[in-house]
Each structure stands twice: as structure tokens, then as C-alpha cells.
Amino acid sequence: MFEVSDTVVKDAETDTGAKNIRKIAALVIDTASNFEVIHGLLDLLMTKVGADFAKRDYKLVEDNEDVRFFPTRGFSVLLNGIKIGSIGVIHPEVLGHFELKYPVSAVELDFDAMFTHFKA
């Protein structure tokens, strides 16, 4: 599953008092977690916006604070040192709440932050 969505949030610094936040998200559900598939998608997206993993434009940093993910299997996605999203294997408790019977790997990214790198 792959989705791009807009969310409206309050922002006192704008003329309208609100702003749109665009996110891009993808999930893989299968009999195995398939983290490498979702990580491959992240690599493809970053390549498309001109970010290079080898040059350390972006990197993954373990994030044990994000309870959506299995311990030691959740990561913050940093682009030029700024967190732009998360990636990982969804925690079994979360899967249970949604009655999902198989492991899920997911990535969620701030769409605008990604393309700011592309525009630079």
C-alpha cells in the first residue's frame, strides 16, 4: 500500500492560521516482515530527490521511543541531519489492535522536507 496525504494543522505563523502537511507512507504486509522491501522503497524515493546514502545525505538512526515499531526495529529517517520521517517493523501489539495476522513494515515521510532537498 502506498499513499500520499494532506493534513491541516494549526500554525499561528501563517496568514490563515493553518498549514498543510503532506506525508507519504507505504506499508508491506506478508508472512515475513520484509523490512528490506520497505527500505528499498525509501532508497528509491531518496535517489529520486537526489539524496545519496553513500554520501550520508540521509541515514537511519535507531529510535526506541516510537512505540509503533518493534524494539530495535524502528528508525528515524534523517535527511541532512533533520528528521523527516520514520521506518520500521510494526509492533505486534499494534498489529493486534488492527487485527492484522502478518508482520508489517512501514515508512512515513514528510513529503515537503524530502522535496526541499530536491529543489536545493
N, CA, C and O atoms as a Tinker XYZ file with bonds, in Angstrom:
   480  protein
     1  N      0.841000   -1.164000    0.000000    73     2
     2  CA     0.000000    0.000000    0.000000    64     1     3
     3  C      0.893000    1.235000    0.000000    63     2     4     5
     4  O      1.912000    1.269000    0.690000    81     3
     5  N      0.514000    2.241000   -0.766000    73     3     6
     6  CA     1.294000    3.451000   -0.904000    64     5     7
     7  C      0.310000    4.617000   -0.891000    63     6     8     9
     8  O     -0.705000    4.566000   -1.585000    81     7
     9  N      0.586000    5.661000   -0.122000    73     7    10
    10  CA    -0.366000    6.756000   -0.013000    64     9    11
    11  C      0.353000    8.079000    0.186000    63    10    12    13
    12  O      1.377000    8.148000    0.867000    81    11
    13  N     -0.196000    9.128000   -0.417000    73    11    14
    14  CA     0.233000   10.497000   -0.161000    64    13    15
    15  C     -0.992000   11.207000    0.400000    63    14    16    17
    16  O     -2.070000   11.145000   -0.190000    81    15
    17  N     -0.832000   11.883000    1.540000    73    15    18
    18  CA    -1.994000   12.529000    2.145000    64    17    19
    19  C     -1.631000   13.925000    2.650000    63    18    20    21
    20  O     -0.470000   14.225000    2.925000    81    19
    21  N     -2.652000   14.762000    2.763000    73    19    22
    22  CA    -2.533000   16.102000    3.328000    64    21    23
    23  C     -3.227000   16.134000    4.677000    63    22    24    25
    24  O     -4.299000   15.555000    4.847000    81    23
    25  N     -2.612000   16.810000    5.630000    73    23    26
    26  CA    -3.210000   17.034000    6.936000    64    25    27
    27  C     -3.146000   18.524000    7.207000    63    26    28    29
    28  O     -2.114000   19.150000    6.967000    81    27
    29  N     -4.217000   19.094000    7.695000    73    27    30
    30  CA    -4.237000   20.508000    8.039000    64    29    31
    31  C     -3.996000   20.636000    9.537000    63    30    32    33
    32  O     -4.666000   19.988000   10.342000    81    31
    33  N     -3.026000   21.486000    9.906000    73    31    34
    34  CA    -2.719000   21.722000   11.316000    64    33    35
    35  C     -2.695000   23.221000   11.589000    63    34    36    37
    36  O     -2.469000   24.026000   10.685000    81    35
    37  N     -2.931000   23.582000   12.845000    73    35    38
    38  CA    -2.869000   24.990000   13.233000    64    37    39
    39  C     -1.431000   25.485000   13.146000    63    38    40    41
    40  O     -0.487000   24.769000   13.483000    81    39
    41  N     -1.284000   26.734000   12.682000    73    39    42
    42  CA     0.029000   27.359000   12.595000    64    41    43
    43  C     -0.157000   28.867000   12.727000    63    42    44    45
    44  O     -0.577000   29.531000   11.779000    81    43
    45  N      0.152000   29.396000   13.888000    73    43    46
    46  CA    -0.048000   30.815000   14.167000    64    45    47
    47  C      0.835000   31.720000   13.321000    63    46    48    49
    48  O      0.570000   32.918000   13.216000    81    47
    49  N      1.874000   31.168000   12.720000    73    47    50
    50  CA     2.807000   31.977000   11.935000    64    49    51
    51  C      2.345000   32.206000   10.495000    63    50    52    53
    52  O      2.985000   32.963000    9.765000    81    51
    53  N      1.254000   31.573000   10.072000    73    51    54
    54  CA     0.758000   31.771000    8.706000    64    53    55
    55  C     -0.407000   32.758000    8.711000    63    54    56    57
    56  O     -1.031000   32.990000    9.746000    81    55
    57  N     -0.692000   33.336000    7.542000    73    55    58
    58  CA    -1.795000   34.293000    7.413000    64    57    59
    59  C     -3.145000   33.654000    7.726000    63    58    60    61
    60  O     -4.029000   34.308000    8.279000    81    59
    61  N     -3.303000   32.405000    7.381000    73    59    62
    62  CA    -4.581000   31.715000    7.557000    64    61    63
    63  C     -4.721000   31.050000    8.922000    63    62    64    65
    64  O     -5.818000   30.642000    9.303000    81    63
    65  N     -3.617000   30.938000    9.661000    73    63    66
    66  CA    -3.650000   30.270000   10.957000    64    65    67
    67  C     -3.578000   28.759000   10.857000    63    66    68    69
    68  O     -3.749000   28.051000   11.849000    81    67
    69  N     -3.321000   28.266000    9.644000    73    67    70
    70  CA    -3.215000   26.822000    9.426000    64    69    71
    71  C     -2.260000   26.551000    8.268000    63    70    72    73
    72  O     -1.969000   27.433000    7.460000    81    71
    73  N     -1.782000   25.313000    8.208000    73    71    74
    74  CA    -0.936000   24.920000    7.078000    64    73    75
    75  C     -1.177000   23.446000    6.772000    63    74    76    77
    76  O     -1.626000   22.684000    7.629000    81    75
    77  N     -0.875000   23.063000    5.551000    73    75    78
    78  CA    -0.977000   21.667000    5.128000    64    77    79
    79  C      0.348000   20.962000    5.355000    63    78    80    81
    80  O      1.412000   21.516000    5.079000    81    79
    81  N      0.279000   19.750000    5.855000    73    79    82
    82  CA     1.461000   18.899000    5.977000    64    81    83
    83  C      1.214000   17.706000    5.075000    63    82    84    85
    84  O      0.255000   16.958000    5.263000    81    83
    85  N      2.084000   17.533000    4.097000    73    83    86
    86  CA     1.949000   16.402000    3.187000    64    85    87
    87  C      2.878000   15.285000    3.626000    63    86    88    89
    88  O      4.063000   15.504000    3.880000    81    87
    89  N      2.320000   14.084000    3.711000    73    87    90
    90  CA     3.082000   12.899000    4.107000    64    89    91
    91  C      2.971000   11.859000    3.013000    63    90    92    93
    92  O      1.974000   11.788000    2.293000    81    91
    93  N      4.008000   11.058000    2.903000    73    91    94
    94  CA     3.987000    9.916000    2.013000    64    93    95
    95  C      4.231000    8.689000    2.882000    63    94    96    97
    96  O      5.132000    8.682000    3.720000    81    95
    97  N      3.425000    7.655000    2.680000    73    95    98
    98  CA     3.536000    6.460000    3.518000    64    97    99
    99  C      3.373000    5.210000    2.661000    63    98   100   101
   100  O      2.673000    5.210000    1.648000    81    99
   101  N      4.036000    4.155000    3.095000    73    99   102
   102  CA     3.913000    2.862000    2.420000    64   101   103
   103  C      4.015000    1.755000    3.458000    63   102   104   105
   104  O      4.725000    1.882000    4.456000    81   103
   105  N      3.293000    0.670000    3.207000    73   103   106
   106  CA     3.290000   -0.491000    4.089000    64   105   107
   107  C      3.490000   -1.752000    3.264000    63   106   108   109
   108  O      3.044000   -1.841000    2.120000    81   107
   109  N      4.165000   -2.723000    3.861000    73   107   110
   110  CA     4.297000   -4.052000    3.265000    64   109   111
   111  C      3.818000   -5.042000    4.304000    63   110   112   113
   112  O      4.313000   -5.051000    5.431000    81   111
   113  N      2.853000   -5.883000    3.933000    73   111   114
   114  CA     2.372000   -6.930000    4.830000    64   113   115
   115  C      2.579000   -8.272000    4.126000    63   114   116   117
   116  O      2.211000   -8.447000    2.964000    81   115
   117  N      3.179000   -9.217000    4.861000    73   115   118
   118  CA     3.486000  -10.525000    4.283000    64   117   119
   119  C      3.763000  -11.493000    5.433000    63   118   120   121
   120  O      3.699000  -11.103000    6.598000    81   119
   121  N      4.066000  -12.732000    5.117000    73   119   122
   122  CA     4.347000  -13.724000    6.159000    64   121   123
   123  C      5.666000  -13.446000    6.872000    63   122   124   125
   124  O      5.899000  -13.969000    7.961000    81   123
   125  N      6.533000  -12.630000    6.273000    73   123   126
   126  CA     7.780000  -12.172000    6.901000    64   125   127
   127  C      7.728000  -10.643000    6.927000    63   126   128   129
   128  O      6.948000  -10.041000    6.190000    81   127
   129  N      8.547000  -10.011000    7.764000    73   127   130
   130  CA     8.461000   -8.554000    7.918000    64   129   131
   131  C      8.863000   -7.796000    6.654000    63   130   132   133
   132  O      8.352000   -6.703000    6.409000    81   131
   133  N      9.769000   -8.356000    5.845000    73   131   134
   134  CA    10.191000   -7.731000    4.587000    64   133   135
   135  C     10.681000   -6.293000    4.752000    63   134   136   137
   136  O     10.393000   -5.429000    3.923000    81   135
   137  N     11.420000   -6.049000    5.824000    73   135   138
   138  CA    11.972000   -4.713000    6.053000    64   137   139
   139  C     12.821000   -4.261000    4.871000    63   138   140   141
   140  O     12.845000   -3.078000    4.531000    81   139
   141  N     13.521000   -5.215000    4.245000    73   139   142
   142  CA    14.383000   -4.838000    3.118000    64   141   143
   143  C     13.583000   -4.283000    1.949000    63   142   144   145
   144  O     14.105000   -3.475000    1.181000    81   143
   145  N     12.333000   -4.695000    1.798000    73   143   146
   146  CA    11.488000   -4.171000    0.719000    64   145   147
   147  C     11.138000   -2.712000    0.984000    63   146   148   149
   148  O     11.256000   -1.874000    0.090000    81   147
   149  N     10.708000   -2.404000    2.204000    73   147   150
   150  CA    10.326000   -1.037000    2.542000    64   149   151
   151  C     11.562000   -0.134000    2.571000    63   150   152   153
   152  O     11.478000    1.040000    2.213000    81   151
   153  N     12.702000   -0.674000    2.993000    73   151   154
   154  CA    13.950000    0.091000    2.976000    64   153   155
   155  C     14.372000    0.368000    1.532000    63   154   156   157
   156  O     14.890000    1.442000    1.227000    81   155
   157  N     14.152000   -0.599000    0.651000    73   155   158
   158  CA    14.443000   -0.397000   -0.774000    64   157   159
   159  C     13.596000    0.715000   -1.368000    63   158   160   161
   160  O     14.077000    1.494000   -2.190000    81   159
   161  N     12.321000    0.794000   -0.951000    73   159   162
   162  CA    11.453000    1.879000   -1.414000    64   161   163
   163  C     11.977000    3.223000   -0.925000    63   162   164   165
   164  O     12.007000    4.194000   -1.681000    81   163
   165  N     12.391000    3.280000    0.338000    73   163   166
   166  CA    12.976000    4.510000    0.884000    64   165   167
   167  C     14.197000    4.918000    0.061000    63   166   168   169
   168  O     14.337000    6.085000   -0.304000    81   167
   169  N     15.081000    3.963000   -0.231000    73   167   170
   170  CA    16.267000    4.260000   -1.042000    64   169   171
   171  C     15.881000    4.809000   -2.409000    63   170   172   173
   172  O     16.499000    5.757000   -2.892000    81   171
   173  N     14.863000    4.221000   -3.037000    73   171   174
   174  CA    14.402000    4.684000   -4.352000    64   173   175
   175  C     13.874000    6.109000   -4.272000    63   174   176   177
   176  O     14.224000    6.945000   -5.105000    81   175
   177  N     13.030000    6.398000   -3.273000    73   175   178
   178  CA    12.497000    7.748000   -3.112000    64   177   179
   179  C     13.608000    8.765000   -2.892000    63   178   180   181
   180  O     13.591000    9.850000   -3.473000    81   179
   181  N     14.572000    8.409000   -2.052000    73   179   182
   182  CA    15.673000    9.333000   -1.776000    64   181   183
   183  C     16.541000    9.546000   -3.020000    63   182   184   185
   184  O     17.009000   10.656000   -3.274000    81   183
   185  N     16.747000    8.491000   -3.780000    73   183   186
   186  CA    17.510000    8.631000   -5.029000    64   185   187
   187  C     16.794000    9.582000   -5.978000    63   186   188   189
   188  O     17.433000   10.399000   -6.640000    81   187
   189  N     15.468000    9.479000   -6.046000    73   187   190
   190  CA    14.673000   10.336000   -6.944000    64   189   191
   191  C     14.752000   11.811000   -6.569000    63   190   192   193
   192  O     14.614000   12.670000   -7.439000    81   191
   193  N     14.975000   12.128000   -5.274000    73   191   194
   194  CA    15.098000   13.532000   -4.869000    64   193   195
   195  C     16.553000   13.972000   -4.774000    63   194   196   197
   196  O     16.849000   15.074000   -4.312000    81   195
   197  N     17.463000   13.099000   -5.217000    73   195   198
   198  CA    18.874000   13.471000   -5.280000    64   197   199
   199  C     19.657000   13.253000   -4.003000    63   198   200   201
   200  O     20.785000   13.734000   -3.892000    81   199
   201  N     19.100000   12.548000   -3.038000    73   199   202
   202  CA    19.823000   12.257000   -1.795000    64   201   203
   203  C     20.613000   10.969000   -1.979000    63   202   204   205
   204  O     20.144000   10.030000   -2.623000    81   203
   205  N     21.812000   10.930000   -1.413000    73   203   206
   206  CA    22.705000    9.787000   -1.599000    64   205   207
   207  C     23.081000    9.189000   -0.248000    63   206   208   209
   208  O     23.679000    9.865000    0.589000    81   207
   209  N     22.730000    7.919000   -0.036000    73   207   210
   210  CA    23.037000    7.232000    1.221000    64   209   211
   211  C     24.546000    7.130000    1.416000    63   210   212   213
   212  O     25.047000    7.324000    2.524000    81   211
   213  N     25.269000    6.826000    0.341000    73   211   214
   214  CA    26.727000    6.663000    0.427000    64   213   215
   215  C     27.406000    7.976000    0.841000    63   214   216   217
   216  O     28.421000    7.957000    1.538000    81   215
   217  N     26.853000    9.099000    0.418000    73   215   218
   218  CA    27.423000   10.407000    0.772000    64   217   219
   219  C     26.890000   10.920000    2.105000    63   218   220   221
   220  O     27.217000   12.026000    2.535000    81   219
   221  N     26.057000   10.091000    2.757000    73   219   222
   222  CA    25.488000   10.411000    4.073000    64   221   223
   223  C     24.498000   11.576000    4.018000    63   222   224   225
   224  O     24.291000   12.250000    5.027000    81   223
   225  N     23.871000   11.829000    2.836000    73   223   226
   226  CA    22.805000   12.833000    2.765000    64   225   227
   227  C     21.660000   12.430000    3.678000    63   226   228   229
   228  O     21.052000   13.271000    4.339000    81   227
   229  N     21.371000   11.125000    3.709000    73   227   230
   230  CA    20.334000   10.634000    4.595000    64   229   231
   231  C     20.825000    9.377000    5.295000    63   230   232   233
   232  O     21.693000    8.660000    4.799000    81   231
   233  N     20.245000    9.135000    6.457000    73   231   234
   234  CA    20.640000    7.952000    7.219000    64   233   235
   235  C     19.502000    7.541000    8.137000    63   234   236   237
   236  O     18.563000    8.303000    8.371000    81   235
   237  N     19.603000    6.325000    8.650000    73   235   238
   238  CA    18.648000    5.796000    9.610000    64   237   239
   239  C     19.303000    5.775000   10.980000    63   238   240   241
   240  O     20.447000    5.343000   11.126000    81   239
   241  N     18.569000    6.245000   11.986000    73   239   242
   242  CA    19.056000    6.260000   13.358000    64   241   243
   243  C     18.032000    5.517000   14.210000    63   242   244   245
   244  O     16.846000    5.845000   14.191000    81   243
   245  N     18.500000    4.510000   14.962000    73   243   246
   246  CA    17.585000    3.717000   15.786000    64   245   247
   247  C     16.775000    4.620000   16.705000    63   246   248   249
   248  O     17.311000    5.525000   17.344000    81   247
   249  N     15.465000    4.354000   16.758000    73   247   250
   250  CA    14.545000    5.158000   17.562000    64   249   251
   251  C     13.688000    4.223000   18.409000    63   250   252   253
   252  O     12.673000    3.714000   17.933000    81   251
   253  N     14.082000    3.996000   19.645000    73   251   254
   254  CA    13.334000    3.114000   20.538000    64   253   255
   255  C     12.193000    3.839000   21.246000    63   254   256   257
   256  O     11.464000    3.223000   22.024000    81   255
   257  N     12.026000    5.134000   20.990000    73   255   258
   258  CA    10.949000    5.920000   21.593000    64   257   259
   259  C      9.632000    5.750000   20.841000    63   258   260   261
   260  O      8.564000    5.948000   21.420000    81   259
   261  N      9.691000    5.392000   19.578000    73   259   262
   262  CA     8.493000    5.261000   18.745000    64   261   263
   263  C      7.844000    3.905000   19.012000    63   262   264   265
   264  O      8.325000    2.876000   18.539000    81   263
   265  N      6.752000    3.911000   19.770000    73   263   266
   266  CA     6.123000    2.661000   20.202000    64   265   267
   267  C      5.362000    1.948000   19.092000    63   266   268   269
   268  O      4.895000    0.827000   19.293000    81   267
   269  N      5.228000    2.573000   17.929000    73   267   270
   270  CA     4.582000    1.894000   16.795000    64   269   271
   271  C      5.417000    0.719000   16.313000    63   270   272   273
   272  O      4.897000   -0.245000   15.752000    81   271
   273  N      6.726000    0.817000   16.544000    73   271   274
   274  CA     7.646000   -0.161000   15.993000    64   273   275
   275  C      8.152000   -1.148000   17.041000    63   274   276   277
   276  O      8.195000   -0.848000   18.234000    81   275
   277  N      8.530000   -2.320000   16.572000    73   275   278
   278  CA     9.138000   -3.365000   17.384000    64   277   279
   279  C     10.435000   -2.795000   17.969000    63   278   280   281
   280  O     11.163000   -2.096000   17.264000    81   279
   281  N     10.743000   -3.079000   19.252000    73   279   282
   282  CA    12.001000   -2.565000   19.832000    64   281   283
   283  C     13.211000   -2.953000   18.974000    63   282   284   285
   284  O     13.317000   -4.090000   18.515000    81   283
   285  N     14.088000   -2.029000   18.771000    73   283   286
   286  CA    15.310000   -2.137000   17.950000    64   285   287
   287  C     15.022000   -2.338000   16.468000    63   286   288   289
   288  O     15.949000   -2.612000   15.706000    81   287
   289  N     13.779000   -2.213000   16.035000    73   287   290
   290  CA    13.424000   -2.361000   14.626000    64   289   291
   291  C     12.726000   -1.111000   14.096000    63   290   292   293
   292  O     12.104000   -1.152000   13.035000    81   291
   293  N     12.827000    0.005000   14.830000    73   291   294
   294  CA    12.262000    1.277000   14.404000    64   293   295
   295  C     13.367000    2.304000   14.270000    63   294   296   297
   296  O     14.282000    2.359000   15.092000    81   295
   297  N     13.277000    3.121000   13.227000    73   295   298
   298  CA    14.339000    4.083000   12.937000    64   297   299
   299  C     13.756000    5.432000   12.531000    63   298   300   301
   300  O     12.701000    5.501000   11.900000    81   299
   301  N     14.456000    6.500000   12.899000    73   299   302
   302  CA    14.167000    7.826000   12.380000    64   301   303
   303  C     14.913000    7.964000   11.063000    63   302   304   305
   304  O     16.041000    7.491000   10.925000    81   303
   305  N     14.275000    8.615000   10.096000    73   303   306
   306  CA    14.921000    8.890000    8.813000    64   305   307
   307  C     15.405000   10.335000    8.877000    63   306   308   309
   308  O     14.610000   11.263000    9.021000    81   307
   309  N     16.718000   10.511000    8.768000    73   307   310
   310  CA    17.308000   11.849000    8.803000    64   309   311
   311  C     17.801000   12.228000    7.413000    63   310   312   313
   312  O     18.486000   11.448000    6.751000    81   311
   313  N     17.447000   13.426000    6.981000    73   311   314
   314  CA    17.919000   13.967000    5.714000    64   313   315
   315  C     18.656000   15.257000    6.029000    63   314   316   317
   316  O     18.067000   16.206000    6.547000    81   315
   317  N     19.942000   15.291000    5.717000    73   315   318
   318  CA    20.797000   16.437000    6.056000    64   317   319
   319  C     20.719000   16.766000    7.544000    63   318   320   321
   320  O     20.729000   17.934000    7.933000    81   319
   321  N     20.640000   15.711000    8.379000    73   319   322
   322  CA    20.638000   15.874000    9.822000    64   321   323
   323  C     19.295000   16.224000   10.440000    63   322   324   325
   324  O     19.210000   16.397000   11.656000    81   323
   325  N     18.237000   16.333000    9.632000    73   323   326
   326  CA    16.911000   16.694000   10.125000    64   325   327
   327  C     15.970000   15.504000    9.985000    63   326   328   329
   328  O     15.921000   14.867000    8.933000    81   327
   329  N     15.222000   15.205000   11.047000    73   327   330
   330  CA    14.287000   14.084000   10.987000    64   329   331
   331  C     13.139000   14.421000   10.039000    63   330   332   333
   332  O     12.446000   15.424000   10.210000    81   331
   333  N     12.953000   13.557000    9.029000    73   331   334
   334  CA    11.863000   13.765000    8.075000    64   333   335
   335  C     10.856000   12.623000    8.093000    63   334   336   337
   336  O      9.868000   12.659000    7.360000    81   335
   337  N     11.095000   11.603000    8.929000    73   335   338
   338  CA    10.146000   10.500000    8.958000    64   337   339
   339  C     10.619000    9.337000    9.792000    63   338   340   341
   340  O     11.594000    9.427000   10.539000    81   339
   341  N      9.886000    8.221000    9.640000    73   339   342
   342  CA    10.161000    7.002000   10.393000    64   341   343
   343  C     10.015000    5.791000    9.494000    63   342   344   345
   344  O      9.287000    5.810000    8.502000    81   343
   345  N     10.728000    4.729000    9.868000    73   343   346
   346  CA    10.656000    3.467000    9.145000    64   345   347
   347  C     10.869000    2.346000   10.150000    63   346   348   349
   348  O     11.619000    2.503000   11.114000    81   347
   349  N     10.210000    1.215000    9.923000    73   347   350
   350  CA    10.432000    0.099000   10.826000    64   349   351
   351  C      9.432000   -1.024000   10.672000    63   350   352   353
   352  O      8.577000   -1.011000    9.786000    81   351
   353  N      9.561000   -2.006000   11.566000    73   351   354
   354  CA     8.670000   -3.156000   11.627000    64   353   355
   355  C      7.639000   -2.865000   12.719000    63   354   356   357
   356  O      7.998000   -2.603000   13.867000    81   355
   357  N      6.364000   -2.913000   12.353000    73   355   358
   358  CA     5.294000   -2.563000   13.280000    64   357   359
   359  C      5.227000   -3.558000   14.447000    63   358   360   361
   360  O      5.334000   -4.770000   14.258000    81   359
   361  N      5.046000   -3.013000   15.657000    73   359   362
   362  CA     4.994000   -3.809000   16.885000    64   361   363
   363  C      3.793000   -4.762000   16.855000    63   362   364   365
   364  O      2.720000   -4.381000   16.386000    81   363
   365  N      3.960000   -5.996000   17.349000    73   363   366
   366  CA     2.862000   -6.969000   17.360000    64   365   367
   367  C      1.601000   -6.473000   18.089000    63   366   368   369
   368  O      0.488000   -6.837000   17.710000    81   367
   369  N      1.766000   -5.657000   19.116000    73   367   370
   370  CA     0.601000   -5.122000   19.824000    64   369   371
   371  C     -0.233000   -4.220000   18.918000    63   370   372   373
   372  O     -1.462000   -4.251000   18.962000    81   371
   373  N      0.438000   -3.421000   18.102000    73   371   374
   374  CA    -0.256000   -2.561000   17.141000    64   373   375
   375  C     -0.960000   -3.425000   16.102000    63   374   376   377
   376  O     -2.107000   -3.157000   15.742000    81   375
   377  N     -0.277000   -4.460000   15.620000    73   375   378
   378  CA    -0.891000   -5.375000   14.654000    64   377   379
   379  C     -2.165000   -5.986000   15.226000    63   378   380   381
   380  O     -3.168000   -6.113000   14.523000    81   379
   381  N     -2.123000   -6.362000   16.501000    73   379   382
   382  CA    -3.280000   -6.950000   17.163000    64   381   383
   383  C     -4.465000   -6.006000   17.221000    63   382   384   385
   384  O     -5.607000   -6.429000   17.038000    81   383
   385  N     -4.203000   -4.723000   17.476000    73   383   386
   386  CA    -5.286000   -3.733000   17.545000    64   385   387
   387  C     -5.992000   -3.577000   16.202000    63   386   388   389
   388  O     -7.178000   -3.252000   16.154000    81   387
   389  N     -5.267000   -3.807000   15.122000    73   387   390
   390  CA    -5.856000   -3.694000   13.789000    64   389   391
   391  C     -6.205000   -5.058000   13.190000    63   390   392   393
   392  O     -6.567000   -5.161000   12.018000    81   391
   393  N     -6.091000   -6.101000   14.014000    73   391   394
   394  CA    -6.417000   -7.468000   13.622000    64   393   395
   395  C     -5.645000   -7.917000   12.379000    63   394   396   397
   396  O     -6.184000   -8.605000   11.512000    81   395
   397  N     -4.378000   -7.517000   12.312000    73   395   398
   398  CA    -3.506000   -7.937000   11.216000    64   397   399
   399  C     -2.776000   -9.208000   11.642000    63   398   400   401
   400  O     -2.206000   -9.265000   12.732000    81   399
   401  N     -2.794000  -10.209000   10.795000    73   399   402
   402  CA    -2.260000  -11.525000   11.156000    64   401   403
   403  C     -0.816000  -11.735000   10.719000    63   402   404   405
   404  O     -0.192000  -12.721000   11.112000    81   403
   405  N     -0.283000  -10.834000    9.922000    73   403   406
   406  CA     1.076000  -10.993000    9.400000    64   405   407
   407  C      1.920000   -9.769000    9.739000    63   406   408   409
   408  O      1.378000   -8.691000    9.984000    81   407
   409  N      3.242000   -9.927000    9.756000    73   407   410
   410  CA     4.129000   -8.786000   10.030000    64   409   411
   411  C      3.977000   -7.669000    8.988000    63   410   412   413
   412  O      3.697000   -7.914000    7.814000    81   411
   413  N      4.169000   -6.453000    9.459000    73   411   414
   414  CA     4.059000   -5.269000    8.603000    64   413   415
   415  C      5.311000   -4.407000    8.786000    63   414   416   417
   416  O      5.749000   -4.164000    9.911000    81   415
   417  N      5.872000   -3.956000    7.682000    73   415   418
   418  CA     6.938000   -2.951000    7.699000    64   417   419
   419  C      6.366000   -1.684000    7.086000    63   418   420   421
   420  O      5.571000   -1.747000    6.149000    81   419
   421  N      6.770000   -0.531000    7.615000    73   419   422
   422  CA     6.176000    0.723000    7.171000    64   421   423
   423  C      7.221000    1.829000    7.098000    63   422   424   425
   424  O      8.235000    1.808000    7.796000    81   423
   425  N      6.939000    2.792000    6.232000    73   423   426
   426  CA     7.737000    4.013000    6.152000    64   425   427
   427  C      6.757000    5.179000    6.040000    63   426   428   429
   428  O      5.755000    5.089000    5.329000    81   427
   429  N      7.053000    6.278000    6.749000    73   427   430
   430  CA     6.264000    7.506000    6.673000    64   429   431
   431  C      7.249000    8.662000    6.593000    63   430   432   433
   432  O      8.159000    8.768000    7.415000    81   431
   433  N      7.064000    9.534000    5.598000    73   431   434
   434  CA     7.995000   10.628000    5.363000    64   433   435
   435  C      7.259000   11.947000    5.182000    63   434   436   437
   436  O      6.133000   11.980000    4.685000    81   435
   437  N      7.906000   13.028000    5.590000    73   435   438
   438  CA     7.406000   14.374000    5.336000    64   437   439
   439  C      7.725000   14.699000    3.881000    63   438   440   441
   440  O      8.884000   14.902000    3.519000    81   439
   441  N      6.696000   14.746000    3.063000    73   439   442
   442  CA     6.825000   14.935000    1.620000    64   441   443
   443  C      7.563000   16.232000    1.283000    63   442   444   445
   444  O      8.474000   16.232000    0.455000    81   443
   445  N      7.170000   17.335000    1.925000    73   443   446
   446  CA     7.781000   18.633000    1.626000    64   445   447
   447  C      9.258000   18.685000    2.002000    63   446   448   449
   448  O     10.063000   19.263000    1.272000    81   447
   449  N      9.620000   18.086000    3.136000    73   447   450
   450  CA    11.026000   18.083000    3.556000    64   449   451
   451  C     11.884000   17.315000    2.554000    63   450   452   453
   452  O     13.017000   17.707000    2.275000    81   451
   453  N     11.346000   16.225000    2.014000    73   451   454
   454  CA    12.087000   15.453000    1.011000    64   453   455
   455  C     12.356000   16.288000   -0.227000    63   454   456   457
   456  O     13.469000   16.288000   -0.753000    81   455
   457  N     11.341000   16.996000   -0.691000    73   455   458
   458  CA    11.486000   17.737000   -1.931000    64   457   459
   459  C     12.184000   19.078000   -1.752000    63   458   460   461
   460  O     12.577000   19.703000   -2.738000    81   459
   461  N     12.345000   19.532000   -0.512000    73   459   462
   462  CA    13.183000   20.694000   -0.264000    64   461   463
   463  C     14.620000   20.348000   -0.664000    63   462   464   465
   464  O     15.328000   21.180000   -1.231000    81   463
   465  N     15.041000   19.122000   -0.369000    73   463   466
   466  CA    16.371000   18.656000   -0.770000    64   465   467
   467  C     16.469000   18.635000   -2.298000    63   466   468   469
   468  O     17.499000   19.012000   -2.857000    81   467
   469  N     15.422000   18.204000   -2.963000    73   467   470
   470  CA    15.392000   18.109000   -4.428000    64   469   471
   471  C     15.524000   19.489000   -5.062000    63   470   472   473
   472  O     16.213000   19.643000   -6.070000    81   471
   473  N     14.869000   20.494000   -4.478000    73   471   474
   474  CA    14.869000   21.840000   -5.025000    64   473   475
   475  C     16.211000   22.542000   -4.834000    63   474   476   477
   476  O     16.562000   23.446000   -5.593000    81   475
   477  N     16.959000   22.117000   -3.813000    73   475   478
   478  CA    18.225000   22.797000   -3.476000    64   477   479
   479  C     19.292000   22.586000   -4.530000    63   478   480
   480  O     20.406000   23.092000   -4.391000    81   479
